[in-house]
Amino acid sequence: MPSDFSGAYVRCYVSGVDYVDASQKALRRLSDDGLYPVEILQPILEMSSEDWSEHIKEQWPDHFESLPTQFEFEEVIQNNKVVYGPFGSYS
């Protein structure tokens, strides 16, 4: 992380049998990528994978083109992998 940033945040999207399982998968992926979260922000939300395209259009219209397509998202989720939303940082 650049030295002028104090921290960063990212939304993680993953499937799980419950929110604990999903959170653990997301934390493992973050750790595997060399990222070590200080806290998990609430709430942890549930979303149907079919709603991905609409979700990113509403949440991050400026990043829509750089995020996975609906098909790519569903493929990743079905393979028990994690999708990151855009990263944000703060000073």
N, CA, C and O atoms as a MOPAC input file, in Angstrom:
PM7 MOZYME 1SCF
protein

 N      0.85000 1    -1.16600 1     0.00000 1
 C      0.00000 1     0.00000 1     0.00000 1
 C      0.89900 1     1.23300 1     0.00000 1
 O      1.90300 1     1.26000 1     0.71200 1
 N      0.56300 1     2.23400 1    -0.77200 1
 C      1.36200 1     3.45800 1    -0.77100 1
 C      1.47800 1     4.05700 1     0.62900 1
 O      0.54200 1     3.97000 1     1.42300 1
 N      2.59800 1     4.64900 1     0.92300 1
 C      2.86200 1     5.16100 1     2.26900 1
 C      1.94200 1     6.31400 1     2.68200 1
 O      1.78800 1     6.57000 1     3.87600 1
 N      1.33300 1     7.01000 1     1.72900 1
 C      0.45500 1     8.11900 1     2.09200 1
 C     -0.97100 1     7.67100 1     2.42100 1
 O     -1.82500 1     8.50800 1     2.71300 1
 N     -1.24100 1     6.36200 1     2.37600 1
 C     -2.54400 1     5.82200 1     2.75500 1
 C     -2.45900 1     5.19700 1     4.13700 1
 O     -1.46700 1     4.55500 1     4.48300 1
 N     -3.51200 1     5.39400 1     4.92200 1
 C     -3.59200 1     4.77300 1     6.24200 1
 C     -4.18900 1     3.37900 1     6.16600 1
 O     -3.86800 1     2.51800 1     6.98500 1
 N     -5.04800 1     3.15400 1     5.19900 1
 C     -5.70400 1     1.86500 1     5.07100 1
 C     -6.52200 1     1.78500 1     3.80100 1
 O     -6.56700 1     2.72200 1     3.00400 1
 N     -7.16300 1     0.65300 1     3.63300 1
 C     -7.97400 1     0.41500 1     2.44700 1
 C     -9.14900 1    -0.47500 1     2.81800 1
 O     -9.16400 1    -1.09600 1     3.88100 1
 N    -10.12100 1    -0.52500 1     1.93900 1
 C    -11.26000 1    -1.40600 1     2.14900 1
 C    -11.68100 1    -1.98100 1     0.80600 1
 O    -11.41700 1    -1.40700 1    -0.25000 1
 N    -12.34300 1    -3.13200 1     0.87600 1
 C    -12.83800 1    -3.78100 1    -0.33000 1
 C    -14.01300 1    -4.67700 1     0.05400 1
 O    -14.01600 1    -5.28500 1     1.12400 1
 N    -14.98400 1    -4.75300 1    -0.80400 1
 C    -16.06900 1    -5.71400 1    -0.63200 1
 C    -15.64500 1    -7.01000 1    -1.30000 1
 O    -15.10300 1    -7.00700 1    -2.40600 1
 N    -15.89700 1    -8.10900 1    -0.62000 1
 C    -15.57900 1    -9.43100 1    -1.14900 1
 C    -16.88400 1   -10.17800 1    -1.39600 1
 O    -17.80700 1   -10.13100 1    -0.58300 1
 N    -16.94500 1   -10.86400 1    -2.52600 1
 C    -18.12600 1   -11.62700 1    -2.89500 1
 C    -17.71700 1   -13.08900 1    -2.99800 1
 O    -16.77400 1   -13.43800 1    -3.70900 1
 N    -18.44200 1   -13.93700 1    -2.27700 1
 C    -18.10500 1   -15.35500 1    -2.22100 1
 C    -19.34300 1   -16.13400 1    -1.79900 1
 O    -20.21900 1   -15.60200 1    -1.11700 1
 N    -19.41000 1   -17.39300 1    -2.20800 1
 C    -20.51900 1   -18.23700 1    -1.75300 1
 C    -20.12000 1   -18.93600 1    -0.46100 1
 O    -18.93600 1   -19.07300 1    -0.15100 1
 N    -21.11400 1   -19.36900 1     0.27700 1
 C    -20.85600 1   -20.10700 1     1.50300 1
 C    -22.14100 1   -20.70200 1     2.02600 1
 O    -23.23500 1   -20.28000 1     1.65300 1
 N    -22.00000 1   -21.69100 1     2.89900 1
 C    -23.20200 1   -22.30100 1     3.48000 1
 C    -23.87900 1   -21.33700 1     4.44900 1
 O    -25.08400 1   -21.42100 1     4.68600 1
 N    -23.08800 1   -20.42200 1     5.00400 1
 C    -23.61400 1   -19.36400 1     5.85500 1
 C    -22.60800 1   -18.21200 1     5.84000 1
 O    -21.57100 1   -18.30000 1     5.18300 1
 N    -22.91100 1   -17.14600 1     6.55600 1
 C    -22.03600 1   -15.97500 1     6.50900 1
 C    -20.67100 1   -16.25300 1     7.13400 1
 O    -19.68300 1   -15.63600 1     6.73800 1
 N    -20.59500 1   -17.16300 1     8.09500 1
 C    -19.31000 1   -17.50300 1     8.71400 1
 C    -18.41500 1   -18.19300 1     7.69300 1
 O    -17.24200 1   -17.84500 1     7.55500 1
 N    -18.96200 1   -19.16500 1     6.98200 1
 C    -18.21100 1   -19.87700 1     5.94800 1
 C    -17.75100 1   -18.91000 1     4.85600 1
 O    -16.59600 1   -18.95000 1     4.43500 1
 N    -18.64100 1   -18.05700 1     4.40900 1
 C    -18.29600 1   -17.08900 1     3.36800 1
 C    -17.21800 1   -16.12300 1     3.85200 1
 O    -16.28800 1   -15.80500 1     3.11200 1
 N    -17.34200 1   -15.66000 1     5.08800 1
 C    -16.34300 1   -14.73300 1     5.64900 1
 C    -14.97800 1   -15.40100 1     5.74300 1
 O    -13.96100 1   -14.77900 1     5.43600 1
 N    -14.94600 1   -16.65900 1     6.16300 1
 C    -13.67200 1   -17.37700 1     6.27000 1
 C    -13.02000 1   -17.54800 1     4.90300 1
 O    -11.80300 1   -17.41000 1     4.78000 1
 N    -13.80500 1   -17.84500 1     3.88300 1
 C    -13.26800 1   -17.95700 1     2.51800 1
 C    -12.67900 1   -16.62400 1     2.06100 1
 O    -11.59100 1   -16.58000 1     1.48800 1
 N    -13.40700 1   -15.54500 1     2.31900 1
 C    -12.91800 1   -14.22100 1     1.91900 1
 C    -11.62900 1   -13.87700 1     2.65300 1
 O    -10.69500 1   -13.35200 1     2.04700 1
 N    -11.56600 1   -14.16500 1     3.94100 1
 C    -10.35400 1   -13.87200 1     4.71900 1
 C     -9.16000 1   -14.69300 1     4.23700 1
 O     -8.03900 1   -14.18700 1     4.18300 1
 N     -9.39400 1   -15.95400 1     3.88800 1
 C     -8.29600 1   -16.78600 1     3.34700 1
 C     -7.77500 1   -16.20700 1     2.03600 1
 O     -6.56600 1   -16.16600 1     1.80500 1
 N     -8.68700 1   -15.76100 1     1.18200 1
 C     -8.27500 1   -15.19200 1    -0.10700 1
 C     -7.48500 1   -13.90600 1     0.10700 1
 O     -6.45300 1   -13.69300 1    -0.53000 1
 N     -7.96700 1   -13.05700 1     0.99700 1
 C     -7.24700 1   -11.82300 1     1.29900 1
 C     -5.84800 1   -12.13900 1     1.80200 1
 O     -4.86900 1   -11.53800 1     1.35800 1
 N     -5.75800 1   -13.07600 1     2.72000 1
 C     -4.46000 1   -13.48000 1     3.27100 1
 C     -3.55000 1   -14.05300 1     2.18500 1
 O     -2.36300 1   -13.73200 1     2.12900 1
 N     -4.10700 1   -14.89700 1     1.33100 1
 C     -3.32900 1   -15.46800 1     0.22400 1
 C     -2.78600 1   -14.38500 1    -0.69500 1
 O     -1.72900 1   -14.55000 1    -1.30600 1
 N     -3.51100 1   -13.27600 1    -0.79100 1
 C     -3.09000 1   -12.14900 1    -1.63400 1
 C     -2.21300 1   -11.15500 1    -0.87400 1
 O     -1.88200 1   -10.09200 1    -1.39800 1
 N     -1.83500 1   -11.49700 1     0.35700 1
 C     -0.95500 1   -10.63100 1     1.13900 1
 C     -1.66200 1    -9.46200 1     1.79800 1
 O     -1.02300 1    -8.47100 1     2.15300 1
 N     -2.96800 1    -9.56500 1     1.96500 1
 C     -3.76500 1    -8.51000 1     2.57800 1
 C     -4.28000 1    -9.01100 1     3.92300 1
 O     -4.81900 1   -10.11400 1     4.01600 1
 N     -4.11400 1    -8.20500 1     4.95400 1
 C     -4.45100 1    -8.64600 1     6.30600 1
 C     -5.42000 1    -7.66700 1     6.95000 1
 O     -5.00100 1    -6.66400 1     7.52800 1
 N     -6.71500 1    -7.95400 1     6.85500 1
 C     -7.72900 1    -7.04800 1     7.38700 1
 C     -7.63100 1    -6.88300 1     8.90300 1
 O     -7.35900 1    -7.83500 1     9.63400 1
 N     -7.85500 1    -5.67300 1     9.34500 1
 C     -7.88100 1    -5.36700 1    10.76200 1
 C     -9.26800 1    -5.68400 1    11.32800 1
 O     -9.39600 1    -6.12100 1    12.47200 1
 N    -10.29700 1    -5.46200 1    10.52000 1
 C    -11.65800 1    -5.73400 1    10.96800 1
 C    -12.54900 1    -6.06100 1     9.78200 1
 O    -12.24600 1    -5.72200 1     8.63800 1
 N    -13.64800 1    -6.72600 1    10.08300 1
 C    -14.68900 1    -6.99800 1     9.09300 1
 C    -15.83700 1    -6.05900 1     9.41700 1
 O    -16.39600 1    -6.09700 1    10.51200 1
 N    -16.17800 1    -5.22100 1     8.46000 1
 C    -17.24700 1    -4.25200 1     8.68300 1
 C    -18.61300 1    -4.89800 1     8.49500 1
 O    -18.79600 1    -5.75200 1     7.62900 1
 N    -19.54300 1    -4.48900 1     9.29800 1
 C    -20.91600 1    -4.97100 1     9.23600 1
 C    -21.74200 1    -3.99000 1     8.40600 1
 O    -21.36500 1    -2.82100 1     8.32500 1
 N    -22.79800 1    -4.38600 1     7.81500 1
 C    -23.35300 1    -5.72800 1     7.83500 1
 C    -22.72800 1    -6.59900 1     6.75600 1
 O    -22.18500 1    -6.10200 1     5.76900 1
 N    -22.81400 1    -7.88200 1     6.96100 1
 C    -22.46200 1    -8.85100 1     5.92800 1
 C    -23.76700 1    -9.16800 1     5.21300 1
 O    -24.73300 1    -9.60600 1     5.83700 1
 N    -23.79100 1    -8.94900 1     3.92100 1
 C    -25.03900 1    -9.05100 1     3.16400 1
 C    -25.07500 1   -10.29100 1     2.29000 1
 O    -24.04300 1   -10.84400 1     1.91000 1
 N    -26.28400 1   -10.70700 1     1.98400 1
 C    -26.51000 1   -11.82900 1     1.07700 1
 C    -27.08200 1   -11.28300 1    -0.22000 1
 O    -27.91900 1   -10.38100 1    -0.21400 1
 N    -26.61700 1   -11.84400 1    -1.33700 1
 C    -27.08200 1   -11.39400 1    -2.63500 1
 C    -27.15800 1   -12.59900 1    -3.56500 1
 O    -26.27400 1   -13.45500 1    -3.54000 1
 N    -28.17500 1   -12.67500 1    -4.36100 1
 C    -28.26100 1   -13.71700 1    -5.37600 1
 C    -27.20600 1   -13.42900 1    -6.44200 1
 O    -27.05400 1   -12.28500 1    -6.87000 1
 N    -26.48500 1   -14.44800 1    -6.86900 1
 C    -25.44500 1   -14.23200 1    -7.89000 1
 C    -26.04400 1   -13.70200 1    -9.19300 1
 O    -25.34200 1   -13.07600 1    -9.98600 1
 N    -27.32000 1   -13.94600 1    -9.41600 1
 C    -27.99400 1   -13.45100 1   -10.62000 1
 C    -28.13700 1   -11.93300 1   -10.63100 1
 O    -28.42000 1   -11.34500 1   -11.67400 1
 N    -27.94300 1   -11.29600 1    -9.47700 1
 C    -28.11300 1    -9.84400 1    -9.36600 1
 C    -26.82100 1    -9.06300 1    -9.56100 1
 O    -26.82700 1    -7.84100 1    -9.41400 1
 N    -25.71700 1    -9.72300 1    -9.88700 1
 C    -24.40900 1    -9.08300 1    -9.97000 1
 C    -24.39900 1    -7.86800 1   -10.89500 1
 O    -24.00500 1    -6.78100 1   -10.47200 1
 N    -24.81600 1    -8.02900 1   -12.12400 1
 C    -24.75100 1    -6.91000 1   -13.08800 1
 C    -25.51400 1    -5.69400 1   -12.59200 1
 O    -25.02400 1    -4.56800 1   -12.67600 1
 N    -26.69600 1    -5.92100 1   -12.08200 1
 C    -27.49600 1    -4.80800 1   -11.57400 1
 C    -26.83900 1    -4.18700 1   -10.34100 1
 O    -26.84100 1    -2.96700 1   -10.17600 1
 N    -26.28800 1    -5.02200 1    -9.49400 1
 C    -25.61300 1    -4.55400 1    -8.27400 1
 C    -24.44400 1    -3.62600 1    -8.60900 1
 O    -24.32300 1    -2.54300 1    -8.03500 1
 N    -23.59700 1    -4.04600 1    -9.52600 1
 C    -22.43200 1    -3.20100 1    -9.82500 1
 C    -22.81100 1    -1.94400 1   -10.60100 1
 O    -22.13300 1    -0.92300 1   -10.49100 1
 N    -23.87200 1    -2.00800 1   -11.37400 1
 C    -24.35000 1    -0.79400 1   -12.04400 1
 C    -24.80300 1     0.24100 1   -11.02100 1
 O    -24.58600 1     1.43900 1   -11.19900 1
 N    -25.43300 1    -0.23000 1    -9.95300 1
 C    -25.91000 1     0.67600 1    -8.90300 1
 C    -24.78200 1     1.13700 1    -7.98700 1
 O    -24.71000 1     2.31600 1    -7.64000 1
 N    -23.90200 1     0.21900 1    -7.59400 1
 C    -22.86100 1     0.51900 1    -6.61800 1
 C    -21.65800 1     1.24100 1    -7.21300 1
 O    -21.15600 1     2.19800 1    -6.62400 1
 N    -21.19400 1     0.79500 1    -8.36800 1
 C    -19.96800 1     1.33100 1    -8.95700 1
 C    -20.12000 1     1.55100 1   -10.45500 1
 O    -19.44500 1     0.88700 1   -11.24200 1
 N    -20.98500 1     2.46200 1   -10.86600 1
 C    -21.17600 1     2.65900 1   -12.30700 1
 C    -19.88400 1     3.05500 1   -13.02800 1
 O    -19.71500 1     2.74100 1   -14.20600 1
 N    -18.97600 1     3.73900 1   -12.33500 1
 C    -17.72000 1     4.14800 1   -12.97000 1
 C    -16.74000 1     2.99100 1   -13.15000 1
 O    -15.78300 1     3.10100 1   -13.91700 1
 N    -16.97500 1     1.89100 1   -12.45100 1
 C    -16.06900 1     0.73700 1   -12.51700 1
 C    -16.69600 1    -0.45100 1   -13.23000 1
 O    -16.09900 1    -1.52600 1   -13.29000 1
 N    -17.88800 1    -0.26700 1   -13.76700 1
 C    -18.64800 1    -1.36900 1   -14.36100 1
 C    -17.82000 1    -2.15600 1   -15.38000 1
 O    -17.83400 1    -3.38700 1   -15.37000 1
 N    -17.11500 1    -1.46700 1   -16.24000 1
 C    -16.35300 1    -2.13100 1   -17.30500 1
 C    -15.14200 1    -2.90900 1   -16.79100 1
 O    -14.67400 1    -3.82900 1   -17.46200 1
 N    -14.63000 1    -2.55500 1   -15.61300 1
 C    -13.42600 1    -3.22500 1   -15.11100 1
 C    -13.73700 1    -4.41100 1   -14.18800 1
 O    -12.82900 1    -5.13400 1   -13.77900 1
 N    -15.00000 1    -4.60700 1   -13.86700 1
 C    -15.40200 1    -5.70900 1   -12.99800 1
 C    -15.86000 1    -6.89900 1   -13.83400 1
 O    -16.16500 1    -6.74100 1   -15.01600 1
 N    -15.91200 1    -8.08700 1   -13.23600 1
 C    -16.33900 1    -9.26800 1   -14.00400 1
 C    -17.73700 1    -9.09600 1   -14.58400 1
 O    -18.59300 1    -8.42700 1   -14.00500 1
 N    -17.94400 1    -9.71400 1   -15.73300 1
 C    -19.27400 1    -9.73100 1   -16.34200 1
 C    -20.17800 1   -10.63600 1   -15.50500 1
 O    -19.70900 1   -11.33100 1   -14.60400 1
 N    -21.45600 1   -10.62200 1   -15.80400 1
 C    -22.39700 1   -11.50200 1   -15.11100 1
 C    -21.94900 1   -12.95400 1   -15.24500 1
 O    -21.91800 1   -13.68700 1   -14.25700 1
 N    -21.60500 1   -13.36900 1   -16.45200 1
 C    -21.17800 1   -14.74600 1   -16.69500 1
 C    -19.90700 1   -15.06600 1   -15.91200 1
 O    -19.83200 1   -16.10500 1   -15.25600 1
 N    -18.90900 1   -14.18600 1   -15.97500 1
 C    -17.65200 1   -14.40700 1   -15.25200 1
 C    -17.88100 1   -14.49200 1   -13.74600 1
 O    -17.30600 1   -15.34600 1   -13.07100 1
 N    -18.72000 1   -13.60400 1   -13.22700 1
 C    -19.01200 1   -13.59500 1   -11.79600 1
 C    -19.62500 1   -14.92300 1   -11.36800 1
 O    -19.16900 1   -15.53700 1   -10.40300 1
 N    -20.64900 1   -15.36400 1   -12.07600 1
 C    -21.31300 1   -16.61000 1   -11.70500 1
 C    -20.36300 1   -17.80000 1   -11.80400 1
 O    -20.43300 1   -18.71700 1   -10.98600 1
 N    -19.49000 1   -17.79200 1   -12.78700 1
 C    -18.51100 1   -18.87800 1   -12.93400 1
 C    -17.55200 1   -18.91200 1   -11.73500 1
 O    -17.27300 1   -19.98100 1   -11.19100 1
 N    -17.05700 1   -17.75400 1   -11.33200 1
 C    -16.14300 1   -17.67100 1   -10.18800 1
 C    -16.84700 1   -18.12500 1    -8.90800 1
 O    -16.29200 1   -18.91400 1    -8.14300 1
 N    -18.04500 1   -17.63900 1    -8.67600 1
 C    -18.79800 1   -17.98900 1    -7.47300 1
 C    -19.10200 1   -19.49000 1    -7.44700 1
 O    -18.98600 1   -20.12200 1    -6.39700 1
 N    -19.48600 1   -20.06100 1    -8.57700 1
 C    -19.78000 1   -21.49800 1    -8.64000 1
 C    -18.53400 1   -22.34200 1    -8.37600 1
 O    -18.64800 1   -23.49300 1    -7.95500 1
 N    -17.36400 1   -21.79100 1    -8.61400 1
 C    -16.11100 1   -22.49900 1    -8.36500 1
 C    -15.52000 1   -22.17100 1    -6.99400 1
 O    -14.33500 1   -22.39900 1    -6.75000 1
 N    -16.35700 1   -21.63200 1    -6.10100 1
 C    -15.96600 1   -21.32500 1    -4.71900 1
 C    -14.77100 1   -20.38800 1    -4.60900 1
 O    -13.95100 1   -20.51700 1    -3.70100 1
 N    -14.68000 1   -19.45800 1    -5.52800 1
 C    -13.62000 1   -18.45400 1    -5.47500 1
 C    -14.20500 1   -17.12600 1    -5.03300 1
 O    -15.41800 1   -16.99500 1    -4.87200 1
 N    -13.34200 1   -16.14500 1    -4.83900 1
 C    -13.74200 1   -14.83600 1    -4.32400 1
 C    -13.59900 1   -13.78000 1    -5.41600 1
 O    -12.63700 1   -13.79100 1    -6.18400 1
 N    -14.55600 1   -12.87900 1    -5.47300 1
 C    -14.49800 1   -11.71700 1    -6.36100 1
 C    -14.34700 1   -10.48400 1    -5.48300 1
 O    -15.10800 1   -10.29200 1    -4.53400 1
 N    -13.36000 1    -9.64600 1    -5.80200 1
 C    -13.19900 1    -8.36700 1    -5.11200 1
 C    -13.94400 1    -7.28700 1    -5.85500 1
 O    -13.94900 1    -7.25100 1    -7.08600 1
 N    -14.57800 1    -6.40000 1    -5.09300 1
 C    -15.09600 1    -5.17800 1    -5.67500 1
 C    -13.94600 1    -4.20100 1    -5.80200 1
 O    -12.80700 1    -4.56200 1    -5.50500 1
 N    -14.20400 1    -2.96700 1    -6.23500 1
 C    -13.13500 1    -1.97900 1    -6.31400 1
 C    -12.53600 1    -1.69500 1    -4.92400 1
 O    -13.25700 1    -1.66500 1    -3.92600 1
 N    -11.25100 1    -1.49500 1    -4.87500 1
 C    -10.58600 1    -1.14500 1    -3.62400 1
 C    -10.69500 1     0.36700 1    -3.39400 1
 O    -10.57200 1     1.16100 1    -4.32700 1
 N    -10.92400 1     0.73700 1    -2.15900 1
 C    -10.93600 1     2.13200 1    -1.75800 1
 C     -9.84900 1     2.33100 1    -0.72600 1
 O     -9.49300 1     1.39700 1    -0.00800 1
 N     -9.32200 1     3.52900 1    -0.64700 1
 C     -8.27300 1     3.79100 1     0.33100 1
 C     -8.58500 1     5.08300 1     1.08800 1
 O     -9.40900 1     5.89000 1     0.65800 1
 N     -7.90800 1     5.25700 1     2.22000 1
 C     -8.09300 1     6.46100 1     3.01600 1
 C     -6.78500 1     6.83500 1     3.67100 1
 O     -5.90500 1     5.99800 1     3.87000 1
 N     -6.67300 1     8.11000 1     4.00400 1
 C     -5.44800 1     8.62900 1     4.63800 1
 C     -5.69500 1     8.91500 1     6.09400 1
 O     -4.78700 1     9.35700 1     6.79800 1

